[in-house]
Amino acid sequence: MAARGYFEAYQEVRKSLEKILSGANAGEVASFDHGNWYRGLFSPSVAVGLLKPSDLAGYRRDQVYIRDSMHVPLNRDAIQDAMSELFELLTAEPQSGVRAVLGHFIFVYIHPYMDGNGRTARFLMNAMLASGGYPWTVIAVESRKNYFAALEQASVHQNIKPFAQFLSHLVQDRLAGQPVPAIPSSTTRSRDDKN
């Protein structure tokens, strides 16, 4: 279901990218469309009855906590105003790289949904990157520890520089043609597990 949800969300993001690449303001498009991306992520769970459609309506209504993080996301009462401010910032910001870094970081800082915040933030990051002509950028599993450490620096210690550098290096690697590291096949994994 997770793979199907990612596929459904990606289809929604592609629709947004078409608007952005046709000249629409990336911040405005993301403001209007990010809910569709989120609903796409969890549409398979609705289809099989694990979630109700109403579970995907609007932002979270309860407090959430992030495992292994000292950051506590905003109280539910602050989410709507914070999300409005985020999208106003993205709409007004002229630099796509700044939109990508701040869009991703502020989205996960707010944590507007009960689940799927990181995936939605990475879709947002890529929409902002695409608005500047940058390639789709993936945060590989092998980079996950550094990714979370950089986000922790930004959210807990108010130091966004490591996160900006982390994303910058990923984009530079993609521009240089470096592929995303492949996930080992099941035969490779089982061989490695034996050693």
Buried (B, 14 or more C-beta within 10 A) or exposed (E): EEEBBBEBBBEBBEEBBEBBEEEBBBBBBBBEBBBBBBBBBBBBBBEEEEBEEEBBEEBBEEEBEBEEBEBEBBEBEEBEEBBEEBBEBBBEBEEBBBBBBBBBBBBBBBBBBBBBBBBBBBBBBBBBBBBBEBEBBBBBEEBEEBBBEBBBBBBEEEEBEBBBEBBEEBBEBBEEEEEBEEEEEEEEEEEEEEE
